[in-house]
Amino acid sequence: MNNKLDLTNIKNAIATLEEAINYYNTDVEPPIKNMYADSCIQRFEYTYELSWKIMKKYLKLFFNKTEQELTVKNIFRYMQGYGLIEDWTKWVEYNDARNNTSHEYNLNKAQFVLSVLQSFLGDVKRFVLCLESAINENN
C-alpha cells in the first residue's frame, strides 16, 4: 500500500514526554518539581492528542473506516482488535485524563495524570512500535 503515515511528530512527542518524566522523577525542591509536573502534564496532553489522531488516520487509510465509525472509544477498540494496543480501556482512561486536565485544571486531576504517566509512556511506545511494524507489513 502506498499510503504513508509520518510518525516523526509522535516519536518526538514521546521523547519530550519521557524527558519531562525523567526530570520529574529526580530529587528536586517542590517549586521545581511542580514545574516539572506541569511540563509532564502538558507533554502528556499533546502526546496523547497526536496518538489518537494517528490511530484515526491509520484506520481511515488502511481499513477505510468512516468518520461515523471513528468515535474515540471505537478507535481504541479497533486498534486493540488489530493488535496495535493491548488494552483499549486504558486508552479511554488516558482520554479521560487528557480531557479533565485540558478543560479544568485542578490539583486532584493533575495528580491523576501524573499517576498514569509511566503507564501511558509504555503504552504509547508500544503502540508506535506496533504501528511501524503494521505499516511495514502493508507496504
Contact map, one row per residue, 1 for C-alpha under 8 A:
1110000000000000000000000000000000000000000000000000000000000000000000000000000000000000000000000000000000000000000000000000000000000000011
1111000000000000000000000000000000000000000000000000000000000000000000000000000000000000000000000000000000000000000000000000000000000000001
1111100000000000000000000000000000000000000000000000000000001100000000000000000000000000000000000000000000000000000000000000000000000000000
0111110000000000000000000000000000000000000000000000000000000000000000000000000000000000000000000000000000000000000000000000000000000000000
0011111000000000000000000000000000000000000000000000010001000000000000000000000000000000000000000000000000000000000000000000000000000000000
0001111110000000000000000000000000000000000000000000000000000000000000000000000000000000000000000000000000000000000000000000000000000000000
0000111111100000000000000000000000000000000000000000000000000000000000000000000000000000000000000000000000000000000000000000000100000000000
0000011111110000000000000000000000000000000000000000000000000000000000000000000000000000000000000000000000000000000000000000000000000000000
0000011111111000000000000000000000000000000000000100000000000000000000000000000000000000000000000000000000000000000000000000000000000000000
0000001111111100000000000000000000000000000000100110000000000000000000000000000000000000000000000000000000000000000000000000000000000000000
0000001111111110000000000000000000000000000000000000000000000000000000000000000000000000000000000000000000000000000000000000000100000000000
0000000111111111000000000000000000000000000000000000000000000000000000000000000000000000000000000000000000000000000000000000000000000000000
0000000011111111100000000000000000000000001001100000000000000000000000000000000000000000000000000000000000000000000000000000000000000000000
0000000001111111110000000000000000000000000000100000000000000000000000000000000000000000000000000000000000000000000000001001100000000000000
0000000000111111111000000000000000000000000000000000000000000000000000000000000000000000000000000000000000000000000000000000000000000000000
0000000000011111111100000000000000000000001000000000000000000000000000000000000000000000000000000000000000000000000000000000000000000000000
0000000000001111111110000000000000000001001100100000000000000000000000000000000000000000000000000000000000000000000000001000000000000000000
0000000000000111111111000000000000000000000000000000000000000000000000000000000000000000000000000000000000000000000000001000000000000000000
0000000000000011111111100000000000000000000000000000000000000000000000000000000000000000000000000000000000000000000000000000000000000000000
0000000000000001111111110000000000011011001000000000000000000000000000000000000000000000000000000000000000000000000000000000000000000000000
0000000000000000111111111000000000010001000000000000000000000000000000000000000000000000000000000000000000000000000011000000000000000000000
0000000000000000011111111100000000000000000000000000000000000000000000000000000000000000000000000000000000000000000000000000000000000000000
0000000000000000001111111100000000010000000000000000000000000000000000000000000000000000000000000000000000000000000000000000000000000000000
0000000000000000000111111100000010011001000000000000000000000000000000000000000000000000000000000000000000000000000000000000000000000000000
0000000000000000000011111110000000000000000000000000000000000000000000000000000000000000000000000000000000000000000000000000000000000000000
0000000000000000000001111111000000000000000000000000000000000000000000000000000000000000000000000000000000000000000000000000000000000000000
0000000000000000000000001111100000000000000000000000000000000000000000000000000000000000000000000000000000000000000000000000000000000000000
0000000000000000000000000111110110000000000000000000000000000000000000000000000000000000000000000000000000000000000000000000000000000000000
0000000000000000000000000011111110000000000000000000000000000000000000000000000000000000000000000000000000000000000000000000000000000000000
0000000000000000000000000001111111000000000000000000000000000000000000000000000000000000000000000000000000000000000000000000000000000000000
0000000000000000000000000000111111100000000000000000000000000000000000000000000000000000000000000000000000000000000000000000000000000000000
0000000000000000000000000001111111110000000000000000000000000000000000000000000000000000000000000000000000000000000000000000000000000000000
0000000000000000000000010001111111111000000000000000000000000000000000000000000000000000000000000000000000000000000000000000000000000000000
0000000000000000000000000000011111111100000000000000000000000000000000000000000000000000000000000000000000000000000000000000000000000000000
0000000000000000000000000000001111111110000000000000000000000000000000000000000000000000000000000000000000000000000000000000000000000000000
0000000000000000000110110000000111111111000000000000000000000000000000000000000000000000000000000000000000000000000000000000000000000000000
0000000000000000000100010000000011111111100000000000000000000000000000000000000000000000000000000000000000000000010000000000000000000000000
0000000000000000000000000000000001111111110000000000000000000000000000000000000000000000000000000000000000000000000000000000000000000000000
0000000000000000000100000000000000111111111000000000000000000000000000000000000000000000000000000000000000000000000000000000000000000000000
0000000000000000100110010000000000011111111100000000000000000000000000000000000000000000000000000000000000000000010010000000000000000000000
0000000000000000000000000000000000001111111110000000000000000000000000000000000000000000000000000000100000000100110000000000000000000000000
0000000000000000000000000000000000000111111111000000000000000000000000000000000000000000000000000000000000000000000000000000000000000000000
0000000000001001100100000000000000000011111111100000000000000000000000000000000000000000000000000000000000000000000000000000000000000000000
0000000000000000100000000000000000000001111111110000000000000000000000000000000000000000000000000100000000000000000010000000000000000000000
0000000000000000000000000000000000000000111111111000000000000000000000000000000000000000000000000100010000000000000000000000000000000000000
0000000000001000000000000000000000000000011111111100000000000000000000000000000000000000000000000000000000000000000000000000000000000000000
0000000001001100100000000000000000000000001111111110000000000000000000000000000000000000000000000000000000000000000000000000000000000000000
0000000000000000000000000000000000000000000111111111000000000000000000000000000000000000000001100100000000000000000000000000000000000000000
0000000000000000000000000000000000000000000011111111100000000000000000000000000000000000000000000000000000000000000000000000000000000000000
0000000011000000000000000000000000000000000001111111110000000000000000000000000000000000000000000000000000000000000000000000000000000000000
0000000001000000000000000000000000000000000000111111111000000000000000000000000000000000000000000000000000000000000000000001000000000000000
0000000000000000000000000000000000000000000000011111111100000000000000010010000000000000000000000000000000000000000000000000000000000000000
0000000000000000000000000000000000000000000000001111111110000000000000000000000000000000000000000000000000000000000000000000000000000000000
0000100000000000000000000000000000000000000000000111111111000000000000000000000000000000000000000000000000000000000000000000000000000000000
0000000000000000000000000000000000000000000000000011111111100000000000000010001000000000000000000000000000000000000000000000000000000000000
0000000000000000000000000000000000000000000000000001111111110000000001000010000000000000000000000000000000000000000000000000000000000000000
0000000000000000000000000000000000000000000000000000111111111000000000000000000000000000000000000000000000000000000000000000000000000000000
0000100000000000000000000000000000000000000000000000011111111110000000000000000000000000000000000000000000000000000000000000000000000000000
0000000000000000000000000000000000000000000000000000001111111111100000000010000000000000000000000000000000000000000000000000000000000000000
0000000000000000000000000000000000000000000000000000000111111111110000000000000000000000000000000000000000000000000000000000000000000000000
0010000000000000000000000000000000000000000000000000000011111111100000000000000000000000000000000000000000000000000000000000000000000000000
0010000000000000000000000000000000000000000000000000000001111111000000000000000000000000000000000000000000000000000000000000000000000000000
0000000000000000000000000000000000000000000000000000000001111111100000000000000000000000000000000000000000000000000000000000000000000000000
0000000000000000000000000000000000000000000000000000000000111111110000000000000000000000000000000000000000000000000000000000000000000000000
0000000000000000000000000000000000000000000000000000000000111011111011000000000000000000000000000000000000000000000000000000000000000000000
0000000000000000000000000000000000000000000000000000000000010001111111000000000000000000000000000000000000000000000000000000000000000000000
0000000000000000000000000000000000000000000000000000000000000000111111100000000000000000000000000000000000000000000000000000000000000000000
0000000000000000000000000000000000000000000000000000000000000000011111100000000000000000000000000000000000000000000000000000000000000000000
0000000000000000000000000000000000000000000000000000000000000000111111100100000000000000000000000000000000000000000000000000000000000000000
0000000000000000000000000000000000000000000000000000000100000000111111111110000000000000000000000000000000000000000000000000000000000000000
0000000000000000000000000000000000000000000000000000000000000000001111111110000000000000000000000000000000000000000000000000000000000000000
0000000000000000000000000000000000000000000000000001000000000000000001111111000000000000000100000000000000000000000000000000000000000000000
0000000000000000000000000000000000000000000000000000000000000000000001111111100000000001000100000000000000000000000000000000000000000000000
0000000000000000000000000000000000000000000000000000000000000000000011111111110000000000000000000000000000000000000000000000000000000000000
0000000000000000000000000000000000000000000000000001001100100000000001111111111000000000000000000000000000000000000000000000000000000000000
0000000000000000000000000000000000000000000000000000000000000000000000011111111100001001101100000000000000000000000000000000000000000000000
0000000000000000000000000000000000000000000000000000000000000000000000001111111110000001000000000000000000000000000000000000000000000000000
0000000000000000000000000000000000000000000000000000000000000000000000000111111111000000000000000000000000000000000000000000000000000000000
0000000000000000000000000000000000000000000000000000001000000000000000000011111111111001000000000000000000000000000000000000000000000000000
0000000000000000000000000000000000000000000000000000000000000000000000000001111111111111000000000000000000000000000000000000000000000000000
0000000000000000000000000000000000000000000000000000000000000000000000000000111111110000000000000000000000000000000000000000000000000000000
0000000000000000000000000000000000000000000000000000000000000000000000000000011111110000000000000000000000000000000000000000000000000000000
0000000000000000000000000000000000000000000000000000000000000000000000000000001111111100000000000000000000000000000000000000000001000000000
0000000000000000000000000000000000000000000000000000000000000000000000000000001111111100000000000000000000000000000000000000011001100000000
0000000000000000000000000000000000000000000000000000000000000000000000000001001100111111000000000000000000000000000000000010011001000000000
0000000000000000000000000000000000000000000000000000000000000000000000000000000100111111000000000000000000000000000000000010000000000000000
0000000000000000000000000000000000000000000000000000000000000000000000000000000100001111111000000000000000000000000000000000000000000000000
0000000000000000000000000000000000000000000000000000000000000000000000001001101100001111111100000000000000000000000000000000000000000000000
0000000000000000000000000000000000000000000000000000000000000000000000000001000000000011111110000000000000000000000000000000000000000000000
0000000000000000000000000000000000000000000000000000000000000000000000000000000000000011111111000000000000000000000000000000000000000000000
0000000000000000000000000000000000000000000000000000000000000000000000000001000000000011111111100000000000000000000000000000000000000000000
0000000000000000000000000000000000000000000000000000000000000000000000011001000000000001111111110000000000000000000000000000000000000000000
0000000000000000000000000000000000000000000000000000000000000000000000000000000000000000111111111000000000000000000000000000000000000000000
0000000000000000000000000000000000000000000000010000000000000000000000000000000000000000011111111100000000000000000100010000000000000000000
0000000000000000000000000000000000000000000000010000000000000000000000000000000000000000001111111110000000000000000000000000000000000000000
0000000000000000000000000000000000000000000000000000000000000000000000000000000000000000000111111111000000000000000000000000000000000000000
0000000000000000000000000000000000000000000000000000000000000000000000000000000000000000000011111111100000001001100000000000000000000000000
0000000000000000000000000000000000000000000110010000000000000000000000000000000000000000000001111111110000000000100000000000000000000000000
0000000000000000000000000000000000000000000000000000000000000000000000000000000000000000000000111111111000000000000000000000000000000000000
0000000000000000000000000000000000000000000000000000000000000000000000000000000000000000000000011111111110001000000000000000000000000000000
0000000000000000000000000000000000000000100000000000000000000000000000000000000000000000000000001111111111001100100000000000000000000000000
0000000000000000000000000000000000000000000010000000000000000000000000000000000000000000000000000111111110000000000000000000000000000000000
0000000000000000000000000000000000000000000000000000000000000000000000000000000000000000000000000011111110000000000000000000000000000000000
0000000000000000000000000000000000000000000000000000000000000000000000000000000000000000000000000001111111000000000000000000000000000000000
0000000000000000000000000000000000000000000000000000000000000000000000000000000000000000000000000001111111101100000000000000000000000000000
0000000000000000000000000000000000000000000000000000000000000000000000000000000000000000000000000000100111111100000000000000000000000000000
0000000000000000000000000000000000000000000000000000000000000000000000000000000000000000000000000000000011111110000000000000000000000000000
0000000000000000000000000000000000000000000000000000000000000000000000000000000000000000000000000000000001111111000000000000000000000000000
0000000000000000000000000000000000000000000000000000000000000000000000000000000000000000000000001001100011111111100000000000000000000000000
0000000000000000000000000000000000000000100000000000000000000000000000000000000000000000000000000000100011111111110000000000000000000000000
0000000000000000000000000000000000000000000000000000000000000000000000000000000000000000000000000000000000111111111000000000000000000000000
0000000000000000000000000000000000000000000000000000000000000000000000000000000000000000000000001000000000011111111100000000000000000000000
0000000000000000000000000000000000000000100000000000000000000000000000000000000000000000000000001100100000001111111110000000000000000000000
0000000000000000000000000000000000001001100000000000000000000000000000000000000000000000000000000000000000000111111110000000000000000000000
0000000000000000000000000000000000000000000000000000000000000000000000000000000000000000000000000000000000000011111111000000000000000000000
0000000000000000000000000000000000000000000000000000000000000000000000000000000000000000000001000000000000000001111111110000000000000000000
0000000000000000000010000000000000000001000100000000000000000000000000000000000000000000000000000000000000000000111111111000000000000000000
0000000000000000000010000000000000000000000000000000000000000000000000000000000000000000000000000000000000000000001111111100000000000000000
0000000000000000000000000000000000000000000000000000000000000000000000000000000000000000000000000000000000000000000111111110000000000000000
0000000000000000000000000000000000000000000000000000000000000000000000000000000000000000000001000000000000000000000111111111000000000000000
0000000000000100110000000000000000000000000000000000000000000000000000000000000000000000000000000000000000000000000011111111100000000000000
0000000000000000000000000000000000000000000000000000000000000000000000000000000000000000000000000000000000000000000001111111110000000000000
0000000000000000000000000000000000000000000000000000000000000000000000000000000000001100000000000000000000000000000000111111111000000000000
0000000000000100000000000000000000000000000000000010000000000000000000000000000000000000000000000000000000000000000000011111111100000000000
0000000000000100000000000000000000000000000000000000000000000000000000000000000000000000000000000000000000000000000000001111111110000000000
0000000000000000000000000000000000000000000000000000000000000000000000000000000000011000000000000000000000000000000000000111111111000000000
0000000000000000000000000000000000000000000000000000000000000000000000000000000000011000000000000000000000000000000000000011111111100000000
0000001000100000000000000000000000000000000000000000000000000000000000000000000000000000000000000000000000000000000000000001111111110000000
0000000000000000000000000000000000000000000000000000000000000000000000000000000000000000000000000000000000000000000000000000111111111000000
0000000000000000000000000000000000000000000000000000000000000000000000000000000000111000000000000000000000000000000000000000011111111100000
0000000000000000000000000000000000000000000000000000000000000000000000000000000000010000000000000000000000000000000000000000001111111110000
0000000000000000000000000000000000000000000000000000000000000000000000000000000000000000000000000000000000000000000000000000000111111111000
0000000000000000000000000000000000000000000000000000000000000000000000000000000000000000000000000000000000000000000000000000000011111111100
0000000000000000000000000000000000000000000000000000000000000000000000000000000000000000000000000000000000000000000000000000000001111111110
0000000000000000000000000000000000000000000000000000000000000000000000000000000000000000000000000000000000000000000000000000000000111111111
0000000000000000000000000000000000000000000000000000000000000000000000000000000000000000000000000000000000000000000000000000000000011111111
0000000000000000000000000000000000000000000000000000000000000000000000000000000000000000000000000000000000000000000000000000000000001111111
1000000000000000000000000000000000000000000000000000000000000000000000000000000000000000000000000000000000000000000000000000000000000111111
1100000000000000000000000000000000000000000000000000000000000000000000000000000000000000000000000000000000000000000000000000000000000011111
